[in-house]
């Protein structure tokens, strides 16, 4: 499910989403706070626990 949300929201393909998923799970994925909160909201709406946090 998380890969589906990432692909849809980021507009990336399957190969790219695997790399992004790895970054998300390790906390290395970065962006502006509004971007991260938007993505976290989309993930939560899909039933995935997600929090946008500053490093």
BELWO-V337519 format. One record per residue. N is the residue number from 1. PHI is phi in whole degrees, -180 to 180 (999 if undefined). PSI is psi in whole degrees, 0 to 359 (NA if undefined). OMEGA is omega in whole degrees, -180 to 180 (999 if undefined). Layout:
<<N,PHI,PSI,OMEGA> <N,PHI,PSI,OMEGA>>
This chain:
<<1,999,318,-178> <2,-63,322,179> <3,-65,323,179> <4,-63,316,180> <5,-65,314,180> <6,-61,316,180> <7,-62,315,-178> <8,-67,315,-175> <9,-78,327,-178> <10,-96,348,179> <11,65,41,-178> <12,-118,164,-180> <13,-88,178,-177> <14,-61,319,-180> <15,-63,317,-178> <16,-72,325,-176> <17,-66,331,178> <18,-64,319,178> <19,-68,317,180> <20,-64,318,179> <21,-59,318,178> <22,-60,317,179> <23,-66,319,180> <24,-62,313,-176> <25,-67,332,179> <26,-93,355,-180> <27,84,13,-178> <28,-92,348,-180> <29,-71,131,-175> <30,-133,156,177> <31,-174,188,177> <32,-71,159,-180> <33,-59,316,178> <34,-61,322,178> <35,-64,316,-178> <36,-70,322,178> <37,-67,321,177> <38,-60,312,180> <39,-64,318,178> <40,-61,320,178> <41,-63,318,179> <42,-64,319,179> <43,-66,315,179> <44,-62,323,179> <45,-64,337,178> <46,-94,6,178> <47,90,13,-179> <48,-102,130,178> <49,-71,122,-178> <50,-147,142,179> <51,-137,134,174> <52,-93,127,-177> <53,-138,150,175> <54,-80,145,179> <55,-69,NA,999>>
